[in-house]
Amino acid sequence: MNEIYLDNATTTQLDPWVAEEMRPWLLEKYAAPTGHFGHQASLEAKEKLEQARAAIAESINAQPEEIIFTSGGTEANNLAIQGYLKSLKKPVHVVTTAIEHESVLNTLRALQKDGVELTEVGVDQDGFIKLEKFNAALRPETVLCSVQLVNQEVGTIQPLAQIGRICAKKGIPLHTDAVHGWGMVGLDVKKMNLALTSLTAHKIHGPKGIGALYKRKDVKLSPIMYGGYNEFELRPGTENLPGATGMAKVIEMMKPEHIEHIDKLRRMMWDAIGSQIPWVHLNGSVDRGAPHILNVTFDYIEGESILLRLDMQGIAVATGSACFSKALEASYVLLAMGRPHEQAHGSMRFSFSRFNTTEEIAKTLNALKEIVSDLRKLSPLTPRKEA
């Protein structure tokens, strides 16, 4: 494992206290919450599941019966979008943004084959949705809008309260992928007029394999998988009680001082990069961005080269390009923000958690300065006078 882990927007360390909360429900109290015979062990498990449901609902100002447990954010996004559109059984139009997570964009693009019309609204240079274009994209036949809370690459926090008001005035349900925002930024489903909201645990030190979908009471969904009658007959399969327990515990443990610490690290990182390394660009906004995500482009060099060199020194980060994929594509998020291909290929995402320290940031910065300088000396793109 890397000595310094700065890829927390991909996944996070499981909090030891969360693991302890889950432990009894893995090893000792392992009955299914919906056992067929209603024995005491099953009833106790059911009670614990409902306690977890209530805690998660409270964290977003919802009711317990509006929370459906899933295997994670991707399934929650699919259930929200496919389940809602499937329930309508008519030609529909959906509006989203060009920078949504792939589990939203690829789901909607796949549904286009079944006749769903899709409009992807553009964003500005900092990744914020263009509200006038969003409003103009809404049509009488628009049945759903899907706009993320926080962008997974650049950390942009979308103005969901404003977007929610626009949708509410036109009677259009709004879904948000809040996977990268839950626990990190404010999320109130009532104040934001949200109809559907996707959550997951593993981005904030909870377990992998558990997520939830908030479904407002008046919203109708059709199941997208079939089996038993669990989770209000919308999500079959034995419930992941240890996961749900961990998910509830981790949101309980998120405190304002944790967010302040994370934001301090992000600002420390950007202040040093911006002042000590030439030819860099911030992707997103420091003041209007999520506290845990920093995306920076280093001109004249490839992002994956920086990643590999940092990894050799025990530092884990992420590159904004998909250069390790077969497609060798630049970040679609950065391209949608108007960045040229060469800049989109040279971007790095640093993402922080409450377990990171200022000492780790200092060590990463020292390594980064040396690596960037060395790579630019090797790059034929670097202006020779300044290399």
C-alpha positions as YAML, in Angstrom:
chain: A
units: angstrom
residues:
- id: 1
  name: MET
  ca: [0.00, 0.00, 0.00]
- id: 2
  name: ASN
  ca: [1.17, 3.53, -0.75]
- id: 3
  name: GLU
  ca: [2.71, 5.44, 2.11]
- id: 4
  name: ILE
  ca: [0.65, 8.54, 1.23]
- id: 5
  name: TYR
  ca: [-2.86, 8.07, -0.16]
- id: 6
  name: LEU
  ca: [-4.32, 11.07, -1.99]
- id: 7
  name: ASP
  ca: [-6.89, 9.27, -4.12]
- id: 8
  name: ASN
  ca: [-9.77, 9.52, -1.68]
- id: 9
  name: ALA
  ca: [-12.30, 10.56, -4.34]
- id: 10
  name: THR
  ca: [-11.94, 7.04, -5.74]
- id: 11
  name: THR
  ca: [-12.35, 5.30, -2.40]
- id: 12
  name: THR
  ca: [-11.32, 5.77, 1.21]
- id: 13
  name: GLN
  ca: [-9.85, 3.87, 4.11]
- id: 14
  name: LEU
  ca: [-12.50, 2.15, 6.22]
- id: 15
  name: ASP
  ca: [-12.68, 3.95, 9.54]
- id: 16
  name: PRO
  ca: [-11.67, 1.53, 12.34]
- id: 17
  name: TRP
  ca: [-14.65, 2.66, 14.43]
- id: 18
  name: VAL
  ca: [-16.96, 1.86, 11.54]
- id: 19
  name: ALA
  ca: [-15.38, -1.58, 11.20]
- id: 20
  name: GLU
  ca: [-16.04, -2.19, 14.91]
- id: 21
  name: GLU
  ca: [-19.67, -1.17, 14.47]
- id: 22
  name: MET
  ca: [-20.01, -3.66, 11.60]
- id: 23
  name: ARG
  ca: [-18.13, -6.50, 13.27]
- id: 24
  name: PRO
  ca: [-20.95, -8.05, 15.36]
- id: 25
  name: TRP
  ca: [-23.26, -8.09, 12.35]
- id: 26
  name: LEU
  ca: [-20.63, -9.97, 10.34]
- id: 27
  name: LEU
  ca: [-19.48, -12.53, 12.89]
- id: 28
  name: GLU
  ca: [-22.09, -12.90, 15.63]
- id: 29
  name: LYS
  ca: [-25.48, -11.51, 14.61]
- id: 30
  name: TYR
  ca: [-25.48, -12.68, 11.02]
- id: 31
  name: ALA
  ca: [-29.18, -13.45, 10.48]
- id: 32
  name: ALA
  ca: [-30.88, -11.91, 7.45]
- id: 33
  name: PRO
  ca: [-33.11, -8.89, 8.19]
- id: 34
  name: THR
  ca: [-35.95, -10.45, 6.21]
- id: 35
  name: GLY
  ca: [-35.72, -14.08, 7.34]
- id: 36
  name: HIS
  ca: [-38.67, -16.25, 6.30]
- id: 37
  name: PHE
  ca: [-39.57, -17.45, 9.77]
- id: 38
  name: GLY
  ca: [-39.45, -14.28, 11.82]
- id: 39
  name: HIS
  ca: [-37.19, -15.78, 14.48]
- id: 40
  name: GLN
  ca: [-35.61, -13.54, 17.11]
- id: 41
  name: ALA
  ca: [-32.26, -13.25, 15.32]
- id: 42
  name: SER
  ca: [-33.98, -12.10, 12.13]
- id: 43
  name: LEU
  ca: [-36.17, -9.61, 13.99]
- id: 44
  name: GLU
  ca: [-33.11, -8.13, 15.72]
- id: 45
  name: ALA
  ca: [-31.38, -7.78, 12.35]
- id: 46
  name: LYS
  ca: [-34.46, -6.11, 10.89]
- id: 47
  name: GLU
  ca: [-34.55, -3.62, 13.75]
- id: 48
  name: LYS
  ca: [-30.87, -2.76, 13.18]
- id: 49
  name: LEU
  ca: [-31.48, -2.29, 9.45]
- id: 50
  name: GLU
  ca: [-34.31, 0.13, 10.13]
- id: 51
  name: GLN
  ca: [-32.16, 2.06, 12.59]
- id: 52
  name: ALA
  ca: [-29.55, 2.46, 9.86]
- id: 53
  name: ARG
  ca: [-32.21, 3.53, 7.37]
- id: 54
  name: ALA
  ca: [-33.47, 6.18, 9.78]
- id: 55
  name: ALA
  ca: [-29.97, 7.56, 10.43]
- id: 56
  name: ILE
  ca: [-29.25, 7.92, 6.71]
- id: 57
  name: ALA
  ca: [-32.64, 9.53, 6.11]
- id: 58
  name: GLU
  ca: [-32.04, 12.03, 8.90]
- id: 59
  name: SER
  ca: [-28.71, 13.06, 7.38]
- id: 60
  name: ILE
  ca: [-30.46, 14.38, 4.24]
- id: 61
  name: ASN
  ca: [-33.76, 15.54, 5.85]
- id: 62
  name: ALA
  ca: [-35.76, 12.61, 4.50]
- id: 63
  name: GLN
  ca: [-38.09, 9.98, 5.98]
- id: 64
  name: PRO
  ca: [-36.86, 6.41, 6.64]
- id: 65
  name: GLU
  ca: [-39.37, 4.91, 4.22]
- id: 66
  name: GLU
  ca: [-37.85, 7.07, 1.46]
- id: 67
  name: ILE
  ca: [-34.46, 5.28, 1.68]
- id: 68
  name: ILE
  ca: [-33.78, 2.20, -0.47]
- id: 69
  name: PHE
  ca: [-30.55, 0.34, 0.16]
- id: 70
  name: THR
  ca: [-28.47, -0.60, -2.89]
- id: 71
  name: SER
  ca: [-25.02, -2.03, -3.58]
- id: 72
  name: GLY
  ca: [-23.57, 1.45, -4.12]
- id: 73
  name: GLY
  ca: [-23.87, 4.70, -6.03]
- id: 74
  name: THR
  ca: [-23.82, 3.13, -9.49]
- id: 75
  name: GLU
  ca: [-26.78, 0.90, -8.72]
- id: 76
  name: ALA
  ca: [-28.59, 3.79, -7.06]
- id: 77
  name: ASN
  ca: [-28.13, 5.92, -10.19]
- id: 78
  name: ASN
  ca: [-29.36, 3.10, -12.40]
- id: 79
  name: LEU
  ca: [-32.39, 2.40, -10.22]
- id: 80
  name: ALA
  ca: [-33.26, 6.10, -10.12]
- id: 81
  name: ILE
  ca: [-32.98, 6.69, -13.86]
- id: 82
  name: GLN
  ca: [-34.04, 3.37, -15.33]
- id: 83
  name: GLY
  ca: [-36.65, 2.72, -12.66]
- id: 84
  name: TYR
  ca: [-38.29, 6.09, -13.10]
- id: 85
  name: LEU
  ca: [-38.28, 6.09, -16.89]
- id: 86
  name: LYS
  ca: [-39.48, 2.50, -16.99]
- id: 87
  name: SER
  ca: [-42.48, 3.41, -14.85]
- id: 88
  name: LEU
  ca: [-43.66, 6.01, -17.41]
- id: 89
  name: LYS
  ca: [-43.99, 3.68, -20.41]
- id: 90
  name: LYS
  ca: [-43.97, 6.51, -22.96]
- id: 91
  name: PRO
  ca: [-41.52, 8.49, -25.11]
- id: 92
  name: VAL
  ca: [-39.60, 10.84, -22.86]
- id: 93
  name: HIS
  ca: [-36.98, 13.58, -22.80]
- id: 94
  name: VAL
  ca: [-34.28, 13.82, -20.12]
- id: 95
  name: VAL
  ca: [-31.90, 16.68, -19.33]
- id: 96
  name: THR
  ca: [-28.51, 16.18, -17.71]
- id: 97
  name: THR
  ca: [-25.05, 17.77, -17.82]
- id: 98
  name: ALA
  ca: [-22.04, 16.90, -19.94]
- id: 99
  name: ILE
  ca: [-19.86, 16.18, -16.88]
- id: 100
  name: GLU
  ca: [-21.98, 13.67, -14.96]
- id: 101
  name: HIS
  ca: [-20.46, 10.44, -13.67]
- id: 102
  name: GLU
  ca: [-20.38, 7.63, -16.23]
- id: 103
  name: SER
  ca: [-23.02, 5.70, -14.29]
- id: 104
  name: VAL
  ca: [-25.44, 8.50, -15.18]
- id: 105
  name: LEU
  ca: [-24.21, 9.43, -18.66]
- id: 106
  name: ASN
  ca: [-23.72, 5.87, -19.91]
- id: 107
  name: THR
  ca: [-27.09, 4.79, -18.52]
- id: 108
  name: LEU
  ca: [-28.89, 7.63, -20.28]
- id: 109
  name: ARG
  ca: [-26.95, 7.12, -23.50]
- id: 110
  name: ALA
  ca: [-27.86, 3.44, -23.48]
- id: 111
  name: LEU
  ca: [-31.52, 4.34, -23.01]
- id: 112
  name: GLN
  ca: [-31.38, 6.48, -26.14]
- id: 113
  name: LYS
  ca: [-31.46, 3.21, -28.06]
- id: 114
  name: ASP
  ca: [-34.90, 2.64, -26.55]
- id: 115
  name: GLY
  ca: [-36.19, 6.01, -27.71]
- id: 116
  name: VAL
  ca: [-35.26, 8.26, -24.79]
- id: 117
  name: GLU
  ca: [-34.35, 11.77, -25.97]
- id: 118
  name: LEU
  ca: [-31.36, 13.20, -24.14]
- id: 119
  name: THR
  ca: [-30.00, 16.73, -23.79]
- id: 120
  name: GLU
  ca: [-26.58, 17.19, -22.18]
- id: 121
  name: VAL
  ca: [-26.23, 20.78, -21.00]
- id: 122
  name: GLY
  ca: [-22.78, 22.32, -21.12]
- id: 123
  name: VAL
  ca: [-20.79, 23.83, -18.26]
- id: 124
  name: ASP
  ca: [-18.58, 26.87, -17.91]
- id: 125
  name: GLN
  ca: [-14.78, 26.90, -17.59]
- id: 126
  name: ASP
  ca: [-15.00, 26.07, -13.87]
- id: 127
  name: GLY
  ca: [-17.43, 23.21, -14.36]
- id: 128
  name: PHE
  ca: [-20.64, 24.97, -13.28]
- id: 129
  name: ILE
  ca: [-23.83, 24.26, -15.17]
- id: 130
  name: LYS
  ca: [-25.03, 27.12, -17.36]
- id: 131
  name: LEU
  ca: [-28.42, 27.78, -15.75]
- id: 132
  name: GLU
  ca: [-29.82, 29.73, -18.70]
- id: 133
  name: LYS
  ca: [-29.00, 26.84, -21.04]
- id: 134
  name: PHE
  ca: [-30.38, 24.35, -18.53]
- id: 135
  name: ASN
  ca: [-33.65, 26.27, -18.32]
- id: 136
  name: ALA
  ca: [-33.82, 26.57, -22.10]
- id: 137
  name: ALA
  ca: [-33.31, 22.81, -22.49]
- id: 138
  name: LEU
  ca: [-36.47, 21.97, -20.54]
- id: 139
  name: ARG
  ca: [-39.43, 21.08, -22.76]
- id: 140
  name: PRO
  ca: [-43.06, 20.07, -22.19]
- id: 141
  name: GLU
  ca: [-42.05, 16.44, -22.73]
- id: 142
  name: THR
  ca: [-39.10, 16.62, -20.29]
- id: 143
  name: VAL
  ca: [-39.84, 14.07, -17.56]
- id: 144
  name: LEU
  ca: [-36.57, 13.98, -15.58]
- id: 145
  name: CYS
  ca: [-33.47, 16.03, -14.90]
- id: 146
  name: SER
  ca: [-30.26, 14.56, -13.46]
- id: 147
  name: VAL
  ca: [-27.62, 16.95, -12.11]
- id: 148
  name: GLN
  ca: [-24.81, 15.85, -9.79]
- id: 149
  name: LEU
  ca: [-24.13, 17.54, -6.47]
- id: 150
  name: VAL
  ca: [-20.31, 17.42, -6.69]
- id: 151
  name: ASN
  ca: [-18.26, 16.58, -9.75]
- id: 152
  name: GLN
  ca: [-16.03, 13.53, -9.33]
- id: 153
  name: GLU
  ca: [-13.01, 15.01, -11.12]
- id: 154
  name: VAL
  ca: [-12.88, 18.72, -10.36]
- id: 155
  name: GLY
  ca: [-15.06, 19.03, -7.26]
- id: 156
  name: THR
  ca: [-17.49, 21.62, -8.62]
- id: 157
  name: ILE
  ca: [-20.54, 22.00, -6.35]
- id: 158
  name: GLN
  ca: [-23.58, 22.56, -8.54]
- id: 159
  name: PRO
  ca: [-26.25, 25.07, -7.38]
- id: 160
  name: LEU
  ca: [-28.84, 22.38, -6.71]
- id: 161
  name: ALA
  ca: [-31.18, 24.63, -4.76]
- id: 162
  name: GLN
  ca: [-31.51, 26.91, -7.80]
- id: 163
  name: ILE
  ca: [-31.80, 23.97, -10.17]
- id: 164
  name: GLY
  ca: [-34.39, 22.38, -7.90]
- id: 165
  name: ARG
  ca: [-36.51, 25.53, -7.95]
- id: 166
  name: ILE
  ca: [-36.40, 25.64, -11.74]
- id: 167
  name: CYS
  ca: [-37.49, 22.01, -11.96]
- id: 168
  name: ALA
  ca: [-40.18, 22.40, -9.29]
- id: 169
  name: LYS
  ca: [-41.77, 25.34, -11.13]
- id: 170
  name: LYS
  ca: [-42.10, 23.17, -14.23]
- id: 171
  name: GLY
  ca: [-43.15, 20.03, -12.36]
- id: 172
  name: ILE
  ca: [-40.09, 18.04, -13.46]
- id: 173
  name: PRO
  ca: [-38.52, 15.58, -10.96]
- id: 174
  name: LEU
  ca: [-34.83, 16.23, -10.21]
- id: 175
  name: HIS
  ca: [-32.36, 13.43, -9.52]
- id: 176
  name: THR
  ca: [-28.92, 14.10, -8.13]
- id: 177
  name: ASP
  ca: [-25.89, 11.86, -7.94]
- id: 178
  name: ALA
  ca: [-24.67, 12.94, -4.49]
- id: 179
  name: VAL
  ca: [-22.02, 10.24, -4.19]
- id: 180
  name: HIS
  ca: [-19.14, 12.73, -4.03]
- id: 181
  name: GLY
  ca: [-21.03, 15.26, -1.92]
- id: 182
  name: TRP
  ca: [-22.81, 13.34, 0.85]
- id: 183
  name: GLY
  ca: [-21.06, 14.06, 4.12]
- id: 184
  name: MET
  ca: [-18.76, 16.63, 2.48]
- id: 185
  name: VAL
  ca: [-21.15, 19.45, 1.51]
- id: 186
  name: GLY
  ca: [-24.68, 20.41, 2.52]
- id: 187
  name: LEU
  ca: [-27.44, 18.11, 1.27]
- id: 188
  name: ASP
  ca: [-31.10, 18.71, 2.11]
- id: 189
  name: VAL
  ca: [-33.52, 16.93, -0.20]
- id: 190
  name: LYS
  ca: [-36.44, 19.16, 0.77]
- id: 191
  name: LYS
  ca: [-34.68, 22.51, 0.45]
- id: 192
  name: MET
  ca: [-33.20, 21.39, -2.88]
- id: 193
  name: ASN
  ca: [-36.53, 20.01, -4.20]
- id: 194
  name: LEU
  ca: [-34.96, 16.64, -4.95]
- id: 195
  name: ALA
  ca: [-37.07, 13.71, -6.09]
- id: 196
  name: LEU
  ca: [-34.27, 11.13, -6.23]
- id: 197
  name: THR
  ca: [-30.80, 11.15, -4.65]
- id: 198
  name: SER
  ca: [-27.99, 8.60, -4.92]
- id: 199
  name: LEU
  ca: [-25.61, 7.98, -2.00]
- id: 200
  name: THR
  ca: [-22.72, 5.68, -1.16]
- id: 201
  name: ALA
  ca: [-20.61, 4.97, 1.92]
- id: 202
  name: HIS
  ca: [-17.09, 4.25, 0.71]
- id: 203
  name: LYS
  ca: [-16.22, 7.84, -0.27]
- id: 204
  name: ILE
  ca: [-16.33, 8.96, 3.38]
- id: 205
  name: HIS
  ca: [-14.61, 6.05, 5.18]
- id: 206
  name: GLY
  ca: [-17.54, 3.65, 5.07]
- id: 207
  name: PRO
  ca: [-17.60, 0.14, 3.61]
- id: 208
  name: LYS
  ca: [-17.68, -0.67, -0.08]
- id: 209
  name: GLY
  ca: [-20.68, -2.49, -1.52]
- id: 210
  name: ILE
  ca: [-23.39, -0.41, 0.14]
- id: 211
  name: GLY
  ca: [-25.30, 2.64, -1.07]
- id: 212
  name: ALA
  ca: [-28.77, 4.09, -0.93]
- id: 213
  name: LEU
  ca: [-31.33, 5.82, -3.10]
- id: 214
  name: TYR
  ca: [-33.60, 8.47, -1.66]
- id: 215
  name: LYS
  ca: [-36.99, 8.29, -3.38]
- id: 216
  name: ARG
  ca: [-39.50, 10.97, -2.50]
- id: 217
  name: LYS
  ca: [-42.83, 9.44, -1.47]
- id: 218
  name: ASP
  ca: [-44.75, 10.68, -4.49]
- id: 219
  name: VAL
  ca: [-42.19, 9.38, -7.02]
- id: 220
  name: LYS
  ca: [-43.00, 6.07, -8.69]
- id: 221
  name: LEU
  ca: [-40.27, 3.61, -9.67]
- id: 222
  name: SER
  ca: [-40.31, 0.25, -11.40]
- id: 223
  name: PRO
  ca: [-37.76, -2.36, -10.34]
- id: 224
  name: ILE
  ca: [-34.86, -2.97, -12.69]
- id: 225
  name: MET
  ca: [-33.98, -6.34, -11.10]
- id: 226
  name: TYR
  ca: [-36.31, -9.12, -10.03]
- id: 227
  name: GLY
  ca: [-36.28, -11.58, -7.18]
- id: 228
  name: GLY
  ca: [-37.79, -11.26, -3.72]
- id: 229
  name: TYR
  ca: [-39.75, -8.41, -2.20]
- id: 230
  name: ASN
  ca: [-37.04, -6.64, -0.24]
- id: 231
  name: GLU
  ca: [-36.56, -2.88, -0.03]
- id: 232
  name: PHE
  ca: [-40.17, -1.88, -0.71]
- id: 233
  name: GLU
  ca: [-40.31, -4.35, -3.62]
- id: 234
  name: LEU
  ca: [-37.80, -2.24, -5.55]
- id: 235
  name: ARG
  ca: [-34.46, -3.92, -4.82]
- id: 236
  name: PRO
  ca: [-34.42, -7.72, -4.46]
- id: 237
  name: GLY
  ca: [-31.75, -9.69, -2.62]
- id: 238
  name: THR
  ca: [-30.67, -10.19, 0.96]
- id: 239
  name: GLU
  ca: [-29.92, -6.82, 2.51]
- id: 240
  name: ASN
  ca: [-26.31, -5.97, 3.31]
- id: 241
  name: LEU
  ca: [-26.89, -5.36, 7.01]
- id: 242
  name: PRO
  ca: [-23.20, -4.95, 7.98]
- id: 243
  name: GLY
  ca: [-22.81, -2.46, 5.13]
- id: 244
  name: ALA
  ca: [-25.94, -0.52, 6.09]
- id: 245
  name: THR
  ca: [-24.74, -0.43, 9.69]
- id: 246
  name: GLY
  ca: [-21.39, 0.94, 8.58]
- id: 247
  name: MET
  ca: [-23.02, 3.48, 6.28]
- id: 248
  name: ALA
  ca: [-25.13, 4.84, 9.12]
- id: 249
  name: LYS
  ca: [-22.15, 4.94, 11.48]
- id: 250
  name: VAL
  ca: [-19.89, 6.80, 9.07]
- id: 251
  name: ILE
  ca: [-22.35, 9.63, 8.42]
- id: 252
  name: GLU
  ca: [-22.82, 9.95, 12.17]
- id: 253
  name: MET
  ca: [-19.04, 10.37, 12.54]
- id: 254
  name: MET
  ca: [-18.62, 13.11, 9.93]
- id: 255
  name: LYS
  ca: [-18.00, 16.32, 11.88]
- id: 256
  name: PRO
  ca: [-17.45, 19.96, 10.79]
- id: 257
  name: GLU
  ca: [-13.89, 19.86, 12.09]
- id: 258
  name: HIS
  ca: [-13.14, 16.97, 9.72]
- id: 259
  name: ILE
  ca: [-14.32, 19.05, 6.76]
- id: 260
  name: GLU
  ca: [-12.26, 22.02, 7.94]
- id: 261
  name: HIS
  ca: [-9.15, 19.84, 8.15]
- id: 262
  name: ILE
  ca: [-9.68, 18.39, 4.68]
- id: 263
  name: ASP
  ca: [-10.29, 21.82, 3.17]
- id: 264
  name: LYS
  ca: [-7.14, 23.13, 4.86]
- id: 265
  name: LEU
  ca: [-5.09, 20.41, 3.16]
- id: 266
  name: ARG
  ca: [-6.61, 21.14, -0.23]
- id: 267
  name: ARG
  ca: [-5.91, 24.86, 0.04]
- id: 268
  name: MET
  ca: [-2.39, 24.20, 1.33]
- id: 269
  name: MET
  ca: [-1.76, 21.98, -1.69]
- id: 270
  name: TRP
  ca: [-3.04, 24.49, -4.23]
- id: 271
  name: ASP
  ca: [-1.33, 27.50, -2.65]
- id: 272
  name: ALA
  ca: [2.02, 25.71, -2.87]
- id: 273
  name: ILE
  ca: [1.51, 24.36, -6.39]
- id: 274
  name: GLY
  ca: [0.27, 27.68, -7.71]
- id: 275
  name: SER
  ca: [3.15, 29.64, -6.21]
- id: 276
  name: GLN
  ca: [6.05, 27.19, -6.61]
- id: 277
  name: ILE
  ca: [5.44, 25.35, -9.89]
- id: 278
  name: PRO
  ca: [5.16, 27.29, -13.18]
- id: 279
  name: TRP
  ca: [2.69, 26.54, -15.99]
- id: 280
  name: VAL
  ca: [-0.11, 25.09, -13.92]
- id: 281
  name: HIS
  ca: [-3.89, 25.57, -14.16]
- id: 282
  name: LEU
  ca: [-6.56, 24.97, -11.56]
- id: 283
  name: ASN
  ca: [-9.48, 22.97, -12.91]
- id: 284
  name: GLY
  ca: [-12.58, 23.96, -10.97]
- id: 285
  name: SER
  ca: [-12.84, 26.44, -8.13]
- id: 286
  name: VAL
  ca: [-11.13, 26.52, -4.75]
- id: 287
  name: ASP
  ca: [-13.72, 28.74, -3.07]
- id: 288
  name: ARG
  ca: [-16.78, 27.17, -4.71]
- id: 289
  name: GLY
  ca: [-15.51, 23.60, -4.84]
- id: 290
  name: ALA
  ca: [-15.86, 20.57, -2.58]
- id: 291
  name: PRO
  ca: [-13.33, 20.49, 0.26]
- id: 292
  name: HIS
  ca: [-11.71, 17.20, -0.71]
- id: 293
  name: ILE
  ca: [-10.98, 17.48, -4.46]
- id: 294
  name: LEU
  ca: [-8.21, 19.44, -6.18]
- id: 295
  name: ASN
  ca: [-7.63, 19.08, -9.91]
- id: 296
  name: VAL
  ca: [-4.56, 20.68, -11.49]
- id: 297
  name: THR
  ca: [-3.16, 20.66, -15.02]
- id: 298
  name: PHE
  ca: [0.62, 20.65, -15.47]
- id: 299
  name: ASP
  ca: [1.42, 21.98, -18.92]
- id: 300
  name: TYR
  ca: [3.76, 20.18, -21.33]
- id: 301
  name: ILE
  ca: [3.70, 16.78, -19.57]
- id: 302
  name: GLU
  ca: [1.31, 13.82, -19.37]
- id: 303
  name: GLY
  ca: [-0.68, 13.17, -16.24]
- id: 304
  name: GLU
  ca: [0.07, 9.46, -16.16]
- id: 305
  name: SER
  ca: [3.81, 10.16, -16.18]
- id: 306
  name: ILE
  ca: [3.42, 12.21, -13.01]
- id: 307
  name: LEU
  ca: [1.21, 9.53, -11.49]
- id: 308
  name: LEU
  ca: [3.74, 6.76, -12.12]
- id: 309
  name: ARG
  ca: [6.64, 8.77, -10.73]
- id: 310
  name: LEU
  ca: [4.66, 9.67, -7.59]
- id: 311
  name: ASP
  ca: [3.59, 6.06, -7.20]
- id: 312
  name: MET
  ca: [7.25, 4.99, -7.26]
- id: 313
  name: GLN
  ca: [7.73, 7.25, -4.23]
- id: 314
  name: GLY
  ca: [4.75, 5.75, -2.41]
- id: 315
  name: ILE
  ca: [2.27, 8.51, -3.18]
- id: 316
  name: ALA
  ca: [-1.12, 7.59, -4.67]
- id: 317
  name: VAL
  ca: [-2.99, 10.14, -6.79]
- id: 318
  name: ALA
  ca: [-5.24, 10.01, -9.87]
- id: 319
  name: THR
  ca: [-4.84, 11.35, -13.37]
- id: 320
  name: GLY
  ca: [-7.67, 13.16, -15.08]
- id: 321
  name: SER
  ca: [-7.01, 11.39, -18.36]
- id: 322
  name: ALA
  ca: [-7.96, 7.87, -19.22]
- id: 323
  name: CYS
  ca: [-4.59, 7.07, -20.69]
- id: 324
  name: PHE
  ca: [-4.48, 3.65, -19.06]
- id: 325
  name: SER
  ca: [-7.61, 2.66, -20.98]
- id: 326
  name: LYS
  ca: [-7.66, 1.21, -24.46]
- id: 327
  name: ALA
  ca: [-9.20, 4.40, -25.81]
- id: 328
  name: LEU
  ca: [-6.35, 6.65, -24.61]
- id: 329
  name: GLU
  ca: [-8.89, 9.43, -24.16]
- id: 330
  name: ALA
  ca: [-8.51, 12.72, -22.35]
- id: 331
  name: SER
  ca: [-10.87, 13.58, -19.50]
- id: 332
  name: TYR
  ca: [-14.35, 14.20, -20.90]
- id: 333
  name: VAL
  ca: [-15.03, 16.46, -17.91]
- id: 334
  name: LEU
  ca: [-12.11, 18.76, -18.70]
- id: 335
  name: LEU
  ca: [-12.94, 18.77, -22.40]
- id: 336
  name: ALA
  ca: [-16.50, 19.81, -21.54]
- id: 337
  name: MET
  ca: [-15.02, 22.67, -19.48]
- id: 338
  name: GLY
  ca: [-13.27, 23.91, -22.61]
- id: 339
  name: ARG
  ca: [-9.77, 22.61, -21.88]
- id: 340
  name: PRO
  ca: [-7.74, 21.62, -24.95]
- id: 341
  name: HIS
  ca: [-6.74, 17.97, -25.28]
- id: 342
  name: GLU
  ca: [-3.15, 18.55, -24.24]
- id: 343
  name: GLN
  ca: [-4.25, 20.18, -20.98]
- id: 344
  name: ALA
  ca: [-6.87, 17.52, -20.32]
- id: 345
  name: HIS
  ca: [-4.13, 14.89, -20.66]
- id: 346
  name: GLY
  ca: [-1.85, 16.69, -18.21]
- id: 347
  name: SER
  ca: [-4.27, 16.95, -15.31]
- id: 348
  name: MET
  ca: [-3.92, 15.40, -11.85]
- id: 349
  name: ARG
  ca: [-6.58, 14.90, -9.18]
- id: 350
  name: PHE
  ca: [-5.48, 15.09, -5.56]
- id: 351
  name: SER
  ca: [-8.23, 14.11, -3.15]
- id: 352
  name: PHE
  ca: [-7.96, 14.31, 0.61]
- id: 353
  name: SER
  ca: [-9.43, 12.70, 3.72]
- id: 354
  name: ARG
  ca: [-9.42, 13.38, 7.44]
- id: 355
  name: PHE
  ca: [-6.68, 10.77, 7.83]
- id: 356
  name: ASN
  ca: [-4.24, 12.78, 5.71]
- id: 357
  name: THR
  ca: [-1.77, 15.10, 7.44]
- id: 358
  name: THR
  ca: [0.00, 18.36, 6.68]
- id: 359
  name: GLU
  ca: [3.28, 16.42, 6.77]
- id: 360
  name: GLU
  ca: [2.02, 14.18, 3.96]
- id: 361
  name: ILE
  ca: [1.06, 17.21, 1.89]
- id: 362
  name: ALA
  ca: [4.51, 18.74, 2.39]
- id: 363
  name: LYS
  ca: [6.22, 15.52, 1.34]
- id: 364
  name: THR
  ca: [3.97, 15.22, -1.72]
- id: 365
  name: LEU
  ca: [4.72, 18.80, -2.75]
- id: 366
  name: ASN
  ca: [8.47, 18.26, -2.53]
- id: 367
  name: ALA
  ca: [8.21, 15.13, -4.65]
- id: 368
  name: LEU
  ca: [5.88, 16.80, -7.12]
- id: 369
  name: LYS
  ca: [8.14, 19.80, -7.73]
- id: 370
  name: GLU
  ca: [11.09, 17.53, -8.52]
- id: 371
  name: ILE
  ca: [9.06, 15.21, -10.74]
- id: 372
  name: VAL
  ca: [7.45, 18.01, -12.75]
- id: 373
  name: SER
  ca: [10.82, 19.68, -13.28]
- id: 374
  name: ASP
  ca: [12.44, 16.43, -14.45]
- id: 375
  name: LEU
  ca: [9.60, 15.53, -16.81]
- id: 376
  name: ARG
  ca: [9.56, 18.98, -18.38]
- id: 377
  name: LYS
  ca: [13.27, 18.71, -19.11]
- id: 378
  name: LEU
  ca: [12.49, 15.54, -21.04]
- id: 379
  name: SER
  ca: [9.40, 16.87, -22.80]
- id: 380
  name: PRO
  ca: [9.82, 18.19, -26.36]
- id: 381
  name: LEU
  ca: [6.83, 20.47, -25.70]
- id: 382
  name: THR
  ca: [8.48, 22.51, -22.96]
- id: 383
  name: PRO
  ca: [9.77, 25.91, -24.13]
- id: 384
  name: ARG
  ca: [13.54, 25.37, -24.11]
- id: 385
  name: LYS
  ca: [14.40, 28.76, -22.67]
- id: 386
  name: GLU
  ca: [12.32, 28.06, -19.57]
- id: 387
  name: ALA
  ca: [12.89, 24.32, -19.11]
...
